[in-house]
Amino acid sequence: MNEENQSLKKDFLIVGFSDFPHLQVPLFAAFLLIYLLTLMGNILIIATVYSNSHLHTPMYFFLTSLSFNDVCYISVIFPQMLAHFFQEGTHVSFTECIIQMYFFMVMVVVEFLLLSTMAYDRYVAICNPLHYMTIMNTSVCVQLALGTWVSSFLIPLAHTVLFSHLSFCTNHTINHFFCDLTALLKISCSSTQTIETLTYVMGPILALTSLFLIIVSYIHITSSIMKIKSKEGRKKTFSTCVSHLTVVILFYGSLFGTYVRPTSSYTMRDNKISSLSYIAVTPLCNPIIYSLKNTTFKNALKKTMNAGQSKCRTTHSLF
């Protein structure tokens, strides 16, 4: 077996946040709290939609898909990241690193496509209200969701295959808290031009195409809302879009804030910190945004929580 093949079998050492030794305990506590709150918030959204029949509409169907993705999204990274705080570095095999990187890219793609799909749903609901349930019927919703997930599993395959052929001769230390593609390309001793070109082409195409579809949808939505004569009617109609629009701004803002900046100011330490904005903050804030901005969902959430408390009291009284 040659030296290059041997290099592929060596473990990687993920540095994590070891360059902040004095903050290890507070960081662990903060990240654990973020993880638990994210899981609780998104699972609560799924449970609320499932248990309230009047929320069984396309809008909330896609919301539960988004919540499920956020649970998977953060769970791909956080359990391993939390383990970093109990040791100086975490060793992962080449295969484990590829798997984590692949599934992380899958979840990011799902986020892009779902946000576009949700924008289209709002467009149909507001611009074609009389035909909404006909256009966005159960079959169409399932096909859109299924298409989103299947496409998301297929799109990152090229990156994964190309990455699996890279070699790492001497440096196996990843200066990040997970198997980030950028950090891995920096330590590869083989040519990364092909995979970098693919990243610089496919990444912007996916992000900008998704954003373009969202913008076009909201241009039509705004035009339809402005035609409503009643100020109260305009406000009520727009309120159904506020939550989704806020999530879009948060997700795209955090991504662009991380990657759209001068190369001269880009360091891996800064990248670790800024990556938290879309890996941790976005999945945490999504359920909060939908809970606070959506009156219908807020009322359903209160109903679900009250029902849960009543069951707990009934169970407690039996004992």
C-alpha positions in Angstrom: 0.0 0.0 0.0 1.5 3.3 -1.0 2.0 6.4 1.2 -0.9 8.3 -0.3 -3.4 5.5 0.5 -2.0 5.2 4.0 -2.5 8.9 4.6 -6.2 8.5 3.8 -6.6 6.1 6.6 -5.2 8.3 9.3 -7.5 10.0 11.8 -8.2 13.7 11.8 -7.8 15.7 14.9 -10.5 18.3 15.3 -9.3 21.3 17.4 -12.7 22.6 18.4 -12.5 25.6 20.7 -9.2 24.7 22.4 -7.8 28.1 21.4 -10.2 29.5 24.0 -9.0 27.5 27.0 -10.3 30.0 29.6 -13.8 29.7 28.1 -14.2 26.0 27.9 -16.8 25.6 30.7 -18.9 28.6 29.8 -18.8 27.6 26.1 -19.9 24.0 26.9 -22.8 25.3 29.1 -23.9 27.7 26.4 -23.7 25.3 23.5 -25.5 22.5 25.5 -28.3 25.0 26.4 -28.5 26.1 22.7 -28.7 22.4 21.6 -31.4 21.4 24.1 -33.5 24.5 23.4 -33.2 24.0 19.6 -34.3 20.4 20.0 -37.2 21.3 22.3 -38.4 24.2 20.2 -38.4 22.4 16.9 -39.9 19.2 18.3 -42.6 21.3 19.9 -43.4 22.9 16.6 -43.8 19.4 15.0 -45.9 18.2 17.9 -48.1 21.3 17.8 -48.8 21.0 14.0 -49.4 17.3 14.4 -51.9 17.6 17.3 -53.9 20.6 15.8 -56.0 19.6 12.8 -56.6 23.2 11.7 -52.8 23.5 11.2 -52.8 20.6 8.7 -52.3 23.0 5.8 -49.4 23.3 3.2 -47.9 26.2 5.1 -47.5 24.2 8.3 -46.6 21.0 6.5 -43.5 22.8 5.1 -42.9 24.3 8.5 -42.7 20.9 10.1 -40.2 19.8 7.4 -38.1 22.9 8.2 -38.2 22.0 11.9 -37.3 18.4 11.3 -34.4 19.6 9.1 -33.2 22.0 11.8 -33.2 19.1 14.4 -31.0 17.0 12.0 -29.0 20.1 11.0 -27.8 20.9 14.5 -27.5 17.2 15.5 -25.0 16.6 12.8 -22.6 19.0 14.5 -23.4 19.6 18.1 -23.0 16.2 19.8 -19.5 15.8 18.6 -18.7 19.5 19.2 -19.8 19.2 22.9 -17.5 16.2 23.3 -14.6 18.4 22.3 -14.8 20.2 25.7 -13.9 17.0 27.6 -10.6 16.5 25.7 -8.0 18.5 24.0 -9.0 17.3 20.6 -11.4 14.8 19.0 -10.1 12.1 16.7 -12.3 11.1 13.8 -11.7 8.7 11.0 -11.5 9.8 7.4 -14.9 8.0 6.8 -16.6 9.7 9.8 -15.4 13.0 8.6 -16.7 12.5 5.1 -20.1 11.3 6.5 -20.4 14.4 8.7 -19.4 16.8 5.9 -21.8 15.1 3.5 -24.9 15.2 5.9 -24.1 18.8 6.9 -24.1 19.9 3.2 -27.4 17.9 2.7 -29.1 19.8 5.5 -27.8 23.2 4.2 -29.3 22.4 0.8 -32.6 21.3 2.3 -32.7 24.7 4.1 -32.2 26.5 0.8 -34.8 24.5 -1.1 -37.4 24.5 1.7 -37.2 28.3 2.1 -37.9 28.6 -1.6 -40.8 26.2 -1.5 -42.3 28.0 1.5 -42.0 31.3 -0.4 -43.9 29.7 -3.4 -46.5 28.4 -1.0 -47.1 32.0 0.3 -47.2 33.3 -3.3 -49.9 30.9 -4.2 -51.9 31.5 -1.0 -51.9 35.3 -1.5 -51.9 35.7 -5.3 -54.2 32.8 -6.1 -56.3 32.4 -2.9 -59.3 30.8 -4.7 -57.2 28.1 -6.2 -54.8 27.7 -3.3 -56.0 24.3 -2.1 -56.3 23.0 -5.6 -52.8 24.0 -6.6 -51.2 23.2 -3.2 -53.0 19.9 -2.7 -51.6 17.0 -0.6 -50.1 15.3 -3.6 -48.2 18.4 -4.7 -47.0 19.2 -1.2 -45.6 15.7 -0.8 -44.0 15.8 -4.2 -42.3 19.2 -3.4 -41.1 17.9 0.0 -39.9 14.6 -1.5 -38.2 16.5 -4.4 -36.5 18.8 -1.9 -35.0 15.9 0.2 -34.0 13.7 -2.8 -32.3 16.7 -4.5 -30.6 17.6 -1.3 -29.1 14.1 -0.9 -27.9 14.1 -4.6 -26.4 17.6 -4.9 -23.5 17.2 -2.4 -22.5 13.8 -3.9 -20.0 15.3 -6.3 -18.2 17.2 -3.5 -18.1 14.0 -1.4 -16.7 11.8 -4.2 -14.1 14.4 -5.1 -13.1 14.8 -1.4 -12.8 11.1 -0.9 -9.9 11.1 -3.4 -7.9 13.8 -1.6 -4.8 12.9 0.3 -3.5 14.3 3.6 0.2 13.7 3.9 1.4 15.2 7.2 -1.1 17.7 8.6 -4.3 16.0 9.9 -5.3 18.8 12.3 -8.7 20.4 11.4 -8.8 23.9 12.8 -12.6 23.9 13.3 -15.2 22.4 15.5 -16.5 20.0 12.8 -15.3 18.5 9.4 -15.8 21.8 7.5 -14.9 21.6 3.8 -12.9 24.8 3.8 -10.8 23.7 6.8 -10.2 20.3 5.2 -9.1 21.7 1.8 -6.5 23.9 3.6 -4.7 20.8 5.0 -4.9 18.6 1.9 -1.5 17.9 0.1 -3.2 17.0 -3.2 -4.7 19.4 -5.8 -8.0 20.9 -4.6 -8.6 23.0 -7.7 -11.5 20.9 -9.0 -13.4 20.7 -5.8 -12.8 24.4 -5.1 -14.1 25.3 -8.6 -17.2 23.1 -8.0 -17.8 24.8 -4.6 -17.4 28.3 -6.1 -19.8 27.5 -8.9 -22.5 25.3 -7.3 -22.6 27.2 -4.0 -23.5 30.6 -5.4 -25.8 29.0 -8.0 -27.8 27.2 -5.4 -27.9 30.1 -2.9 -28.7 32.8 -5.5 -31.2 30.7 -7.4 -33.1 30.0 -4.2 -32.9 33.7 -3.1 -34.0 34.8 -6.6 -37.1 32.6 -6.4 -37.9 34.0 -2.9 -37.5 37.6 -4.1 -39.7 37.0 -7.2 -42.3 35.4 -5.0 -42.3 38.3 -2.6 -42.4 40.9 -5.4 -45.7 39.3 -6.6 -46.9 39.0 -3.0 -46.2 42.7 -2.3 -48.0 43.6 -5.5 -51.1 41.6 -4.5 -51.0 43.0 -0.9 -50.9 46.6 -2.2 -54.1 46.0 -4.2 -56.0 45.3 -1.0 -58.0 48.4 -0.2 -58.3 47.8 3.6 -55.3 48.7 5.7 -56.3 46.0 8.2 -56.6 43.5 5.3 -53.1 44.3 4.0 -51.7 44.0 7.5 -53.5 40.6 8.1 -52.4 39.2 4.8 -48.8 40.3 5.2 -48.7 38.8 8.7 -48.8 35.3 7.2 -45.4 36.1 5.5 -43.6 37.8 8.4 -42.3 34.6 10.0 -41.0 33.1 6.8 -39.4 36.4 5.7 -37.7 36.8 9.0 -36.2 33.3 8.8 -35.0 33.9 5.2 -33.3 37.1 6.3 -31.7 35.4 9.3 -30.4 32.4 7.3 -29.1 34.3 4.3 -27.7 37.1 6.4 -25.7 34.7 8.5 -24.4 32.8 5.5 -23.4 35.9 3.6 -21.9 37.4 6.7 -19.7 34.3 7.0 -18.6 33.7 3.4 -19.0 37.0 1.5 -16.1 39.0 2.8 -12.5 39.9 1.7 -10.1 37.0 1.6 -7.5 39.0 3.4 -9.7 39.2 6.5 -10.6 35.5 6.5 -9.0 33.4 9.2 -10.1 29.9 10.4 -10.5 31.3 13.9 -13.0 33.9 12.7 -14.7 31.3 10.5 -15.3 29.1 13.6 -17.0 31.9 15.4 -19.0 33.2 12.4 -20.1 29.6 11.5 -22.0 29.4 14.7 -24.4 32.1 13.4 -26.0 29.7 10.8 -25.2 26.4 12.5 -26.5 27.3 16.0 -28.4 30.6 15.9 -30.6 29.9 12.9 -32.1 26.5 14.0 -32.6 28.0 17.5 -34.3 31.1 16.3 -36.6 29.5 13.7 -39.1 28.1 16.3 -39.0 31.3 18.3 -39.7 33.4 15.3 -42.7 31.2 14.3 -44.0 31.2 17.9 -43.8 35.0 18.3 -44.7 36.2 14.8 -47.6 33.8 13.9 -50.7 34.4 15.9 -52.5 31.3 14.6 -49.5 29.1 15.5 -49.1 30.9 18.9 -52.7 30.1 19.8 -52.3 26.5 18.7 -49.1 26.2 20.7 -50.8 27.4 23.9 -53.6 24.9 23.3 -51.1 22.1 22.9 -49.1 23.1 26.0 -52.3 23.5 28.1 -53.4 20.0 26.9 -50.0 18.6 27.9 -50.3 20.2 31.4 -53.8 18.8 31.8 -52.6 15.3 31.0 -49.7 15.7 33.4 -52.0 16.8 36.2 -54.4 13.9 35.4 -51.5 11.4 35.5 -50.2 12.9 38.7 -53.6 12.7 40.4 -53.8 8.9 39.6 -50.8 8.4 41.8 
